Amino acid sequence: MSDKKLVHYEVKEGVAYLTLDDPPANTYTHEMMRDLDEGILKARFDESAYVIVITGTGSKFFCAGANIAMLKASDPYFKYNFCLHANETLNRLEQTPKLVIAALNGHTVGGGLEIAMAADLRLARKNAGRIGLPEINLGVLPGTGGTQRLARMLGKSRSIELMVTGNLLTFDEGKEEGLINQIIDCEDVESFQTKVHEYALQFCPPNKASKAAGRIKRSVQSGRDLPFESALAIERELQQQLFESDDAKEGLAAYIEKRKPSFGGC
């Protein structure tokens, strides 16, 4: 087993970057998923990180999904536990109370899209690739949350159609469908990374109340599938946490004093 890190962790100006690094396609093995899990937990506990960006190395692929050679060589017992751990890892990403942005630098297919769908927002480099869940062509289903997250994003009928045909969409088509939030038009992947960083900074102190952004995310993620009254209870509890925060005091004071707030992230 190689000692090479397959997911790199770095914090720049309050933005924690998780970068998948296994060229050419950044496909994930169990080792990469363990590195990703470790990075998610590190970002969760890192008080200097207010926003998380997950992206891929290079300009061709964000991630092409699970490593097929690894799956072919594995027995059913390993495959089951591999999928279970991948589910747990993406659930952890989805439930982390910090805004998560997937920066799609290239093709985002199969398990790569499943990772991206566990993020809160998806930004894509214009004309840099395609997006979709083509697992049916391998005789399997999207098994890292794909069937569930896609249906919640696009609705039952459209998501089934995309998965049973295995059709891939351009990034522009993905934006029209609602899979991608923004398309960034830039000359190269370096320019894309710069623009993603600028985008992420708007959610960091002093620009935005990052704690509020994280609690908004938690309210949606935890409450969306609960009965309405139960979801409202979660919303009230999270709101009470925010009322006790320094940022809420600053935000309310700035409003009364007719000035721009300067948030501290706490």
N, C-alpha and C positions, 0 to 999 in steps of 0.2 A: 504494500500500500504506500502510495506517495505521500510525502509530508507537505507537498505544495498546498497552500491555501487556495480553495476553489471559490471562495467568496471573500472579498476584501472589505474591510471596515475602515472608514475614515470620516471624521467630522470636520466640516469646513463652515465657519461662520454660523454655527448652530444647526447645520444640515448634516445629518448622518447618511453616508452613502454605503449601500450594500451593492457591490459590483460582482456579478457572476463572471467567472474567469476560467473557461475551459474551451478554448477555440478548437475548431472554427465555429461551432454552433452553440456553445455554452449549454450543452445538454447536461442534465443533472443526473448524477449517480447518488447513491445513498450518502457517500462522503460529502458531496456538494450540499445535499439537503441538510446534513448535520452542521456544516459550516454556516448555512443560511439560518438555521435554527439558532445557532450560537450568536450570530450577528443580530438577529431580531431581539434576543434577550439582552444583548449588550446595549443596543439602542434604547430598549425599554428602560433600563436602569441608568442610562447615561444622562445626567442632569444638564450636560452641556448640549444635548441634542434635542431640538424642538420639533423637527420635521425629519422624516425618513424618505430617502430616494433610493429606489432599487432599479438597477440598470444592468446592461451587459457590456462585456469588453468587445471592442471592435466596432465595425460599421455595418456588418452584414446580419447579425443575429442579436436580438435581445435574449431569446432562448428558444430552442427548438424542442423543448420538452425533455422527457426522460431518455436516458441513454439506451438505445435499442439493443446494442450489443450486450450491455449489462443484463437487461431483461431476458434476452434469449438464453443467456448462460445461467440464469437463476432458476431455482425450483419454486413451486407454488408457495411454499411456506415463506420463503424470503420475499417473494413478490407481494404477498399479503401484508407483511409487516413493513415493507418498504412503502407501500401505499398508505398504510395507517400512519406511519411517522410523517409522511408528506402532508397528509390531511391535518395532523396536529400542528405541524409547522406553519402552514398557511392560516389555520385558525388563530394561531398565536399572533401572526402578522396582522390579521384582520381585527383582533381584539386589543391590540396594543393602543393605549390611549394617546397616540401621537398621529398626526396626519401622515399618511403614506402615499407617495407619488411613484408610479411606475413610469420610468423614462424609456420609451420604446425606441431604441436606437437602430433596430433592424427587425427582421422577420420575428414574429411573435406567434408561434403556433403550438398546438398540443398543450403539453404541460407548461410551456412558456406563457401561453394565454391564461392558463389556470393560475399561475403565479401573479400575473398582472391583474386578474380580476379580484384577487384578494387585497389589492391596493385600493385606496379610496379614490384616487384620480389617476388617469392615464394620459400622458402626453406622448405624441409620436412625431418622429422626424419625417417630414413630407417626402413621399415617394421612396421611402427607405425599405419598405417591405410589405408583407401581407400578414393577415391575422385570421385565426380560425382554429377549429378543433377537428382535425382530420383523422382521429383515432380509428374510425370505422374502417379505414383502408388497411389497418393492421389486424382487423377482426376483434377489436376491443372497444371499450367506451372511455370517455375522458374521466379517469379515475382519481383525479386529485381535486375534486370539488367542481369539475367542469360542468357536469350535468345540472348541478344545483345552482351554482352561481350564474351560469348563462341564462337559465330559465327565470331567475329572479331579476335579471337585467333586461332581457328581451321579451319575456313572456313565453308561455309553454309552446305554442305552435311554431313560432319562428325559431326558437332555440332547437327544437327537435329537427326542424328542416335543415338547419345549418349542420347539425351533428350527423344526421343520417346520410346527407349528401357528401359531407366532408369538404364542402366548398370553402375556399379561402377568399377573404375580402381584402381589397386594398385598404390602406390606412384611411383614405378619404371615405370609402364605403363604410368602414368601421365607425367613423365619426357620425355618419348619417344614421347608422343603426343605434348609436348610443353606447358603443363599446369604448370609444375614445372621446376624451373630453376636449382636447385641443390638438391641432396639427401645427407644428412649428416648422416654418419655412426657413431653411438655412443651407449654406453651401456645403458643410461637412459636419462630421460627427462632433468635432471639437466645438464648433459654433453652437451645435445643438446642446451640448453639455453646459455651455456658458448660459444659454437662454433658460435651460431647465433650472440652473442654480439661481438665476435672477427671479424666476417664477417662485421657487421654493422660499426664497428670502422674505417674500411678502407675508408669509405665515409665521415668521420668527419675530421675537421681540427686537426692537421696540414697535415694529409695524403692526402686528396683530397679537391678540391675547392667545398664545399658543395653548395654554391650558384649556381655554374655552373651546378652541378648535378640536382638541382631543376629546373633550367631553361631549361635544356635538356628535363626533364620530361614534363614541361609545353609546350614546343614546339611540342613534339610528341602528347600529349593529346589534345591540342587545334587545331593542324594543320592536324591531320591524316584524318579527314573526310571533309576537306575543299578542294576547287579547289587548284591545285598546286601553282599557283601564289599567292593566298591568304595565303597559308601556309608559303610560302617563306617570305612574308611580316611579319608574326608573328615571324619567325625565325630571321629576321634582327633586329626587335625591341628588342627581348630578347638578341641578341648578343650585341647590343649597350649598354644595361644595364650592361652587363658583362664587356665590354671594359672600362666602367667607374668605375669598382670595384677595390678594393685594391688587391684582389686575382689575377685578371688578370695582374695587374702591377707586382705582385710578380712572377707569373708564367712566364711571358715574360722575366723578369730580370734574373730569375734562369736559364732559357734556354740559354740566352746569356752568362751568367757567368759560365755555365757548372756545376751547382750545383743542389742539390735536393731542390725543392721549399718547403716552410713552409707556408701553407695557414692559414688564420685567420677566414674564413667563412664570409667575408664581402667584 
